[in-house]
Every structure is written in C-alpha cells, then in structure tokens.
Amino acid sequence: MNHIVHNYGLHVGNIRVTGVSGSSLFLIGDNKTVRLQSFFDTPPESLIVRTQGPVVEEGNISIEQNVGRKNNKND
C-alpha cells in the first residue's frame, strides 16, 4: 500500500494521550520507515486458551439435533 501525505507547515503545540489500545501507532510528521513492536504484559496464569471450532463454508451448514435426550441438570 502506497500512501503519500504532504504535511507542509505542520506545527504541533501540545499532545495529550488519554488511552492506548492493544495495537496503536501515534505518528506526527514524516517517516521513511515504521517499525512496530509489541509486548504482552498480562500474567500467564490469566491467559485463557481455547480451541476454535471448525470453519464451515457459507451455505453448507448442518445442524445436529439431540434426539431422544432430555434436558437434565444432572446430565
């Protein structure tokens, strides 16, 4: 992606950042190269890892029903 911006006479007097999201880039002025880096500061014990279900193509969805099975709280 090529994106050209001309900031002729750009002047920034004051910047106030009130929050940063999980993926942020704050850029003022011209840069030839942008190198992004991130780190994860959440403790490992709070990380929840789940497997993702199978991907089903649109239009080929099948629904299985539980036949002959009652909804039981002790099940």
DOGURO-19285 format. One record per residue: chain; residue in one letter; x, y, z of N, C-alpha, C in turn. Coordinates in nm, 2 decimals. Layout:
N
+----+----+--------+--------+--------+--------+--------+--------+--------+--------+--------+
: ch : aa :    n.x :    n.y :    n.z :   ca.x :   ca.y :   ca.z :    c.x :    c.y :    c.z :
+----+----+--------+--------+--------+--------+--------+--------+--------+--------+--------+
:  A :  A :      X :      Y :      Z :      X :      Y :      Z :      X :      Y :      Z :
...
+----+----+--------+--------+--------+--------+--------+--------+--------+--------+--------+
This chain:
75
+----+----+--------+--------+--------+--------+--------+--------+--------+--------+--------+
: ch : aa :    n.x :    n.y :    n.z :   ca.x :   ca.y :   ca.z :    c.x :    c.y :    c.z :
+----+----+--------+--------+--------+--------+--------+--------+--------+--------+--------+
:  A :  M :   0.08 :  -0.12 :   0.00 :   0.00 :   0.00 :   0.00 :   0.09 :   0.12 :   0.00 :
:  A :  N :   0.07 :   0.21 :  -0.10 :   0.15 :   0.33 :  -0.10 :   0.05 :   0.45 :  -0.06 :
:  A :  H :   0.09 :   0.53 :   0.03 :   0.01 :   0.64 :   0.08 :   0.10 :   0.76 :   0.10 :
:  A :  I :   0.07 :   0.86 :   0.03 :   0.16 :   0.98 :   0.03 :   0.08 :   1.10 :   0.09 :
:  A :  V :   0.14 :   1.16 :   0.19 :   0.08 :   1.27 :   0.26 :   0.18 :   1.38 :   0.27 :
:  A :  H :   0.14 :   1.51 :   0.23 :   0.23 :   1.62 :   0.24 :   0.19 :   1.71 :   0.36 :
:  A :  N :   0.27 :   1.72 :   0.46 :   0.24 :   1.80 :   0.58 :   0.31 :   1.93 :   0.57 :
:  A :  Y :   0.28 :   2.01 :   0.48 :   0.35 :   2.14 :   0.47 :   0.31 :   2.23 :   0.58 :
:  A :  G :   0.41 :   2.28 :   0.65 :   0.38 :   2.38 :   0.76 :   0.31 :   2.32 :   0.88 :
:  A :  L :   0.34 :   2.19 :   0.90 :   0.27 :   2.12 :   1.02 :   0.34 :   2.17 :   1.15 :
:  A :  H :   0.26 :   2.21 :   1.25 :   0.31 :   2.25 :   1.38 :   0.22 :   2.19 :   1.48 :
:  A :  V :   0.28 :   2.12 :   1.58 :   0.21 :   2.06 :   1.69 :   0.25 :   2.12 :   1.81 :
:  A :  G :   0.16 :   2.18 :   1.89 :   0.20 :   2.25 :   2.01 :   0.19 :   2.16 :   2.13 :
:  A :  N :   0.08 :   2.08 :   2.14 :   0.06 :   2.00 :   2.27 :  -0.02 :   1.88 :   2.23 :
:  A :  I :   0.02 :   1.77 :   2.29 :  -0.05 :   1.64 :   2.27 :  -0.08 :   1.58 :   2.40 :
:  A :  R :  -0.20 :   1.53 :   2.41 :  -0.25 :   1.47 :   2.54 :  -0.31 :   1.33 :   2.50 :
:  A :  V :  -0.24 :   1.22 :   2.54 :  -0.29 :   1.09 :   2.52 :  -0.36 :   1.04 :   2.64 :
:  A :  T :  -0.49 :   1.00 :   2.63 :  -0.57 :   0.96 :   2.74 :  -0.58 :   0.80 :   2.75 :
:  A :  G :  -0.54 :   0.73 :   2.65 :  -0.55 :   0.59 :   2.65 :  -0.48 :   0.53 :   2.53 :
:  A :  V :  -0.44 :   0.40 :   2.54 :  -0.37 :   0.33 :   2.44 :  -0.44 :   0.20 :   2.42 :
:  A :  S :  -0.48 :   0.16 :   2.30 :  -0.54 :   0.03 :   2.27 :  -0.44 :  -0.08 :   2.26 :
:  A :  G :  -0.49 :  -0.20 :   2.23 :  -0.40 :  -0.31 :   2.22 :  -0.30 :  -0.30 :   2.10 :
:  A :  S :  -0.34 :  -0.23 :   2.00 :  -0.25 :  -0.21 :   1.89 :  -0.26 :  -0.06 :   1.85 :
:  A :  S :  -0.15 :   0.01 :   1.87 :  -0.16 :   0.16 :   1.85 :  -0.03 :   0.21 :   1.78 :
:  A :  L :  -0.05 :   0.31 :   1.70 :   0.06 :   0.38 :   1.63 :   0.02 :   0.53 :   1.64 :
:  A :  F :   0.11 :   0.61 :   1.70 :   0.09 :   0.75 :   1.71 :   0.20 :   0.82 :   1.63 :
:  A :  L :   0.17 :   0.89 :   1.52 :   0.27 :   0.94 :   1.43 :   0.24 :   1.08 :   1.39 :
:  A :  I :   0.34 :   1.17 :   1.41 :   0.33 :   1.30 :   1.36 :   0.45 :   1.33 :   1.28 :
:  A :  G :   0.43 :   1.38 :   1.16 :   0.54 :   1.42 :   1.08 :   0.57 :   1.31 :   0.97 :
:  A :  D :   0.69 :   1.31 :   0.92 :   0.73 :   1.22 :   0.81 :   0.82 :   1.12 :   0.86 :
:  A :  N :   0.81 :   1.00 :   0.81 :   0.89 :   0.88 :   0.85 :   0.92 :   0.81 :   0.72 :
:  A :  K :   1.04 :   0.77 :   0.70 :   1.08 :   0.68 :   0.59 :   1.04 :   0.54 :   0.62 :
:  A :  T :   1.07 :   0.49 :   0.74 :   1.04 :   0.36 :   0.79 :   0.97 :   0.36 :   0.92 :
:  A :  V :   0.87 :   0.27 :   0.93 :   0.79 :   0.25 :   1.05 :   0.82 :   0.11 :   1.10 :
:  A :  R :   0.87 :   0.09 :   1.21 :   0.90 :  -0.05 :   1.27 :   0.81 :  -0.06 :   1.39 :
:  A :  L :   0.72 :  -0.16 :   1.39 :   0.63 :  -0.17 :   1.51 :   0.67 :  -0.29 :   1.59 :
:  A :  Q :   0.65 :  -0.27 :   1.72 :   0.69 :  -0.37 :   1.82 :   0.59 :  -0.38 :   1.93 :
:  A :  S :   0.56 :  -0.49 :   1.99 :   0.46 :  -0.50 :   2.10 :   0.51 :  -0.60 :   2.20 :
:  A :  F :   0.45 :  -0.59 :   2.32 :   0.48 :  -0.69 :   2.42 :   0.35 :  -0.72 :   2.49 :
:  A :  F :   0.34 :  -0.83 :   2.56 :   0.22 :  -0.88 :   2.63 :   0.25 :  -0.87 :   2.78 :
:  A :  D :   0.18 :  -0.79 :   2.85 :   0.21 :  -0.77 :   2.99 :   0.11 :  -0.83 :   3.09 :
:  A :  T :   0.03 :  -0.92 :   3.03 :  -0.07 :  -0.99 :   3.12 :   0.00 :  -1.11 :   3.18 :
:  A :  P :  -0.02 :  -1.14 :   3.30 :   0.04 :  -1.26 :   3.36 :   0.00 :  -1.39 :   3.29 :
:  A :  P :   0.08 :  -1.49 :   3.28 :   0.05 :  -1.61 :   3.20 :  -0.07 :  -1.69 :   3.27 :
:  A :  E :  -0.09 :  -1.68 :   3.40 :  -0.19 :  -1.75 :   3.46 :  -0.33 :  -1.70 :   3.43 :
:  A :  S :  -0.34 :  -1.58 :   3.38 :  -0.47 :  -1.52 :   3.34 :  -0.50 :  -1.54 :   3.20 :
:  A :  L :  -0.42 :  -1.60 :   3.12 :  -0.44 :  -1.63 :   2.98 :  -0.53 :  -1.75 :   2.96 :
:  A :  I :  -0.64 :  -1.73 :   2.88 :  -0.73 :  -1.84 :   2.86 :  -0.71 :  -1.89 :   2.71 :
:  A :  V :  -0.68 :  -2.01 :   2.69 :  -0.65 :  -2.07 :   2.56 :  -0.77 :  -2.16 :   2.53 :
:  A :  R :  -0.84 :  -2.13 :   2.42 :  -0.95 :  -2.22 :   2.37 :  -0.92 :  -2.26 :   2.23 :
:  A :  T :  -0.98 :  -2.38 :   2.20 :  -0.97 :  -2.42 :   2.06 :  -1.09 :  -2.36 :   1.98 :
:  A :  Q :  -1.06 :  -2.33 :   1.86 :  -1.17 :  -2.27 :   1.78 :  -1.24 :  -2.38 :   1.71 :
:  A :  G :  -1.37 :  -2.37 :   1.70 :  -1.45 :  -2.48 :   1.63 :  -1.41 :  -2.48 :   1.48 :
:  A :  P :  -1.46 :  -2.58 :   1.41 :  -1.43 :  -2.60 :   1.27 :  -1.50 :  -2.49 :   1.19 :
:  A :  V :  -1.43 :  -2.45 :   1.08 :  -1.48 :  -2.34 :   1.00 :  -1.58 :  -2.41 :   0.90 :
:  A :  V :  -1.70 :  -2.36 :   0.89 :  -1.80 :  -2.41 :   0.80 :  -1.82 :  -2.31 :   0.68 :
:  A :  E :  -1.82 :  -2.36 :   0.56 :  -1.84 :  -2.27 :   0.45 :  -1.98 :  -2.22 :   0.45 :
:  A :  E :  -2.01 :  -2.10 :   0.40 :  -2.14 :  -2.05 :   0.40 :  -2.23 :  -2.13 :   0.30 :
:  A :  G :  -2.34 :  -2.16 :   0.34 :  -2.43 :  -2.24 :   0.26 :  -2.43 :  -2.39 :   0.28 :
:  A :  N :  -2.32 :  -2.44 :   0.35 :  -2.31 :  -2.58 :   0.38 :  -2.32 :  -2.60 :   0.53 :
:  A :  I :  -2.42 :  -2.55 :   0.60 :  -2.43 :  -2.56 :   0.74 :  -2.52 :  -2.68 :   0.77 :
:  A :  S :  -2.48 :  -2.76 :   0.86 :  -2.57 :  -2.87 :   0.90 :  -2.59 :  -2.86 :   1.05 :
:  A :  I :  -2.71 :  -2.89 :   1.10 :  -2.74 :  -2.88 :   1.24 :  -2.78 :  -3.02 :   1.29 :
:  A :  E :  -2.72 :  -3.07 :   1.39 :  -2.75 :  -3.20 :   1.45 :  -2.84 :  -3.18 :   1.57 :
:  A :  Q :  -2.94 :  -3.26 :   1.58 :  -3.03 :  -3.24 :   1.70 :  -3.01 :  -3.36 :   1.79 :
:  A :  N :  -3.03 :  -3.34 :   1.92 :  -3.02 :  -3.45 :   2.02 :  -3.16 :  -3.51 :   2.02 :
:  A :  V :  -3.17 :  -3.63 :   1.96 :  -3.30 :  -3.70 :   1.95 :  -3.31 :  -3.79 :   2.07 :
:  A :  G :  -3.42 :  -3.79 :   2.14 :  -3.44 :  -3.89 :   2.25 :  -3.37 :  -3.85 :   2.37 :
:  A :  R :  -3.32 :  -3.73 :   2.39 :  -3.24 :  -3.70 :   2.51 :  -3.32 :  -3.58 :   2.58 :
:  A :  K :  -3.33 :  -3.60 :   2.71 :  -3.40 :  -3.50 :   2.79 :  -3.30 :  -3.40 :   2.85 :
:  A :  N :  -3.34 :  -3.28 :   2.87 :  -3.26 :  -3.18 :   2.93 :  -3.26 :  -3.21 :   3.08 :
:  A :  N :  -3.15 :  -3.25 :   3.14 :  -3.14 :  -3.28 :   3.28 :  -3.03 :  -3.21 :   3.34 :
:  A :  K :  -3.05 :  -3.15 :   3.46 :  -2.95 :  -3.07 :   3.53 :  -2.83 :  -3.16 :   3.57 :
:  A :  N :  -2.86 :  -3.29 :   3.60 :  -2.75 :  -3.38 :   3.64 :  -2.68 :  -3.44 :   3.53 :
:  A :  D :  -2.71 :  -3.41 :   3.41 :  -2.65 :  -3.47 :   3.29 :  -2.51 :  -3.42 :   3.27 :
+----+----+--------+--------+--------+--------+--------+--------+--------+--------+--------+
